[in-house]
Amino acid sequence: MQAGTVPGHHRSSGRSRGLPLLPVAIIGIVALMALMALTFRSSLPFLSDPPDPYGTTLPSAFLYQQQRSLSCEYASLHIATTMTGQSVSEYAFDDVVPLNENPHLGYRGDIHGEWGNTTDYGVYNGPLETALTQLGVQSDAFYAVGDRAALTDELDLGRPVVVWLALWGAGGSFDAYSADRTRYQLTQGMHVMTAYGYDESGVYLTDPGTAVYQFYDWQEFMWMWDIMDGMGLSVYP
């Protein structure tokens, strides 16, 4: 046995045994090509991954026919509260919403009156938010004032939104004054529905006036909604 050797082992020849050069080169080329392809793809908008779908649809929307000729606000809230698992009858609002000539303070006119005029009219979002609080339901009265995100953000959170729309346009909209000279707006052809969804094309609503589903493209919807200053009332789950 020669000095410096270990029994059962052979002396190394001194040449390292690395990976074969050809496979290593091929692997490197493939990796480089993959990196270049990813870089090239990300630089081209038409080859990038598709964006997330724009829109939300609440699955619990349903049809309901308002029980009186001018109870669309109460009926819309019945729909919205039922959608969120807190069903409140439209008749429950009769006892918690006061009467007032100013619809920002209470219900204006006779709930059994003829639709479309401003003598027998309805009520705006403020008194209804107060009524819902009394009934144990959390809600948020707001004015979008031209910002459709005020609607879409609420729907994205799973909150149906009651909206006030001027179906006849701005021609019949005017300012009125209470005895203390408080100014408020009245609008002929005002109607209230519950929005339950939207997408790139427009807004989806359930309409208690005729118990049908409605769809308006964004331009038409915002035109009718803006006349009412984007009045809305979202109902929390």
C-alpha positions in Angstrom: 0.0 0.0 0.0 1.4 3.4 -1.0 1.5 6.2 1.6 -1.4 8.5 1.5 -3.9 6.0 0.1 -7.0 4.7 1.9 -7.9 1.1 1.7 -10.9 0.5 -0.7 -10.5 3.8 -2.4 -8.7 4.8 -5.6 -6.6 7.8 -6.0 -8.3 10.6 -8.0 -6.8 11.3 -11.4 -7.0 15.1 -10.7 -9.7 15.8 -13.4 -13.1 17.2 -12.1 -16.2 15.4 -13.2 -18.6 18.3 -14.0 -21.9 18.1 -15.9 -21.6 17.4 -19.6 -21.3 20.7 -21.4 -23.9 20.2 -24.1 -26.9 19.5 -21.8 -26.0 22.5 -19.7 -25.8 24.7 -22.7 -29.2 23.5 -23.9 -30.8 24.2 -20.5 -29.3 27.7 -20.4 -30.6 28.5 -23.9 -34.1 27.3 -23.1 -34.2 29.3 -19.9 -33.1 32.4 -21.7 -35.7 32.0 -24.4 -38.4 31.6 -21.8 -37.4 34.8 -20.0 -37.3 36.7 -23.3 -40.8 35.4 -24.2 -42.2 36.6 -20.9 -40.6 40.0 -21.3 -41.9 40.4 -24.8 -45.4 39.3 -23.9 -45.7 41.7 -21.0 -44.7 44.6 -23.3 -47.6 44.0 -25.7 -51.1 45.0 -24.3 -52.9 42.7 -26.7 -51.0 39.7 -25.4 -51.2 40.5 -21.7 -53.6 38.6 -19.3 -57.2 39.7 -19.6 -58.4 42.1 -16.9 -60.8 41.0 -14.2 -64.5 41.3 -15.3 -66.0 44.7 -14.5 -69.3 44.3 -12.6 -71.3 42.8 -9.7 -74.6 41.0 -9.6 -76.2 40.3 -6.2 -77.8 36.9 -6.5 -80.7 37.4 -4.1 -82.7 40.0 -6.3 -86.3 39.2 -6.8 -89.5 40.7 -8.2 -92.1 42.4 -6.0 -95.2 44.4 -6.9 -95.8 47.5 -4.7 -99.1 47.3 -3.0 -100.2 51.0 -3.4 -99.8 53.3 -6.3 -97.2 55.5 -4.6 -95.4 53.1 -2.3 -92.4 52.5 -4.6 -90.0 53.7 -2.0 -91.3 51.4 0.7 -91.6 48.5 -1.8 -88.0 49.0 -2.9 -86.9 48.9 0.7 -88.9 45.7 1.2 -86.9 44.2 -1.7 -83.5 45.5 -0.4 -84.1 44.4 3.2 -85.3 40.9 2.1 -82.2 40.6 -0.1 -80.0 41.2 3.0 -81.9 38.8 5.2 -83.8 41.5 7.2 -87.2 41.5 5.5 -89.3 44.6 6.3 -92.8 44.8 5.0 -93.6 47.9 2.9 -96.5 48.6 5.4 -94.0 48.8 8.3 -92.8 52.2 7.0 -96.3 53.7 7.4 -95.8 53.9 11.2 -92.3 55.2 11.2 -92.2 57.8 8.4 -94.0 61.0 9.1 -96.0 63.1 6.7 -94.4 66.3 5.5 -94.7 68.6 2.4 -90.9 68.5 2.2 -90.0 64.9 1.0 -86.6 65.4 2.7 -88.5 65.4 6.0 -91.3 62.9 5.5 -93.8 61.5 3.0 -95.4 64.1 0.8 -99.0 63.6 -0.3 -101.4 60.6 -0.4 -99.7 57.2 -0.9 -102.8 56.1 -2.9 -102.6 59.0 -5.3 -101.9 59.1 -9.0 -98.2 58.5 -10.0 -96.3 61.2 -11.9 -97.5 64.4 -10.2 -95.9 66.3 -7.4 -98.9 66.8 -5.1 -99.1 63.2 -4.2 -95.5 62.3 -4.4 -93.4 60.2 -2.0 -90.4 60.5 0.2 -86.6 60.9 -0.2 -83.7 58.9 1.3 -83.2 60.8 4.6 -86.4 59.9 6.4 -86.1 56.3 5.2 -82.6 56.0 6.6 -84.0 57.1 10.0 -86.9 54.7 9.6 -84.6 51.8 8.9 -82.6 52.6 12.0 -85.7 52.5 14.1 -86.5 49.1 12.5 -83.0 47.8 13.3 -81.6 47.9 9.8 -78.3 49.7 9.0 -78.3 51.8 5.9 -76.6 54.7 4.3 -78.3 57.6 2.6 -76.0 59.3 0.0 -75.9 61.6 -3.1 -73.7 60.4 -5.9 -73.8 63.8 -7.7 -72.5 62.4 -11.0 -70.1 59.8 -9.5 -71.3 56.3 -10.5 -68.7 54.8 -8.2 -71.0 55.8 -5.3 -73.3 53.1 -6.7 -70.8 50.5 -7.8 -68.8 50.6 -4.6 -71.9 49.8 -2.6 -72.9 46.9 -4.8 -69.4 45.5 -4.7 -69.8 45.4 -0.9 -72.9 43.3 -1.3 -75.4 46.1 -0.5 -78.5 46.6 -2.7 -79.1 50.2 -3.4 -82.4 52.0 -3.6 -82.2 54.7 -6.3 -84.4 57.7 -7.1 -84.8 58.3 -10.9 -86.4 61.0 -13.0 -88.1 58.8 -15.6 -89.5 61.8 -17.5 -86.3 63.8 -17.5 -85.5 67.2 -16.1 -88.4 69.1 -17.8 -90.8 68.5 -14.9 -88.2 69.2 -12.1 -88.5 72.4 -10.1 -87.8 74.0 -6.8 -90.5 74.3 -4.1 -90.4 76.1 -0.8 -91.8 75.2 2.6 -93.4 77.7 4.9 -90.1 78.5 6.5 -88.6 79.1 3.0 -86.6 75.9 3.0 -86.0 75.0 -0.7 -86.4 71.4 -2.0 -86.7 69.8 -5.4 -89.8 68.1 -6.8 -89.7 66.1 -10.0 -92.6 64.9 -12.1 -92.3 61.2 -13.1 -90.0 60.4 -10.2 -89.7 56.7 -9.5 -87.8 54.5 -7.1 -86.2 51.1 -7.8 -83.6 48.8 -6.3 -80.3 48.3 -8.1 -78.9 44.9 -7.7 -76.1 44.8 -10.2 -74.0 46.5 -12.9 -71.5 45.8 -15.6 -69.7 47.7 -18.3 -72.9 48.2 -20.2 -75.2 49.5 -17.5 -77.3 49.0 -14.4 -79.7 46.2 -13.4 -82.7 46.9 -11.2 -85.8 45.3 -9.9 -88.8 47.6 -10.4 -91.7 47.4 -7.9 -93.9 49.6 -10.0 -94.5 46.8 -12.5 -92.7 43.9 -10.8 -90.2 43.5 -13.7 -86.4 43.6 -14.0 -85.1 46.7 -15.6 -81.9 47.5 -17.4 -80.5 50.9 -18.3 -77.3 51.6 -20.1 -74.9 53.9 -18.1 -75.7 57.0 -20.1 -79.5 56.7 -19.7 -79.2 55.7 -16.1 -76.9 58.5 -15.1 -79.1 61.0 -17.0 -82.2 60.0 -14.9 -80.2 59.6 -11.7 -78.3 62.9 -11.9 -81.6 64.9 -12.1 -82.2 63.5 -8.6 -78.6 64.4 -7.6 -77.7 60.7 -7.5 -80.0 60.1 -4.5 -79.5 56.6 -3.1 -79.9 54.5 0.0 -77.8 51.4 0.4 -78.9 48.6 2.8 -76.3 46.7 4.7 -76.4 42.9 5.1 
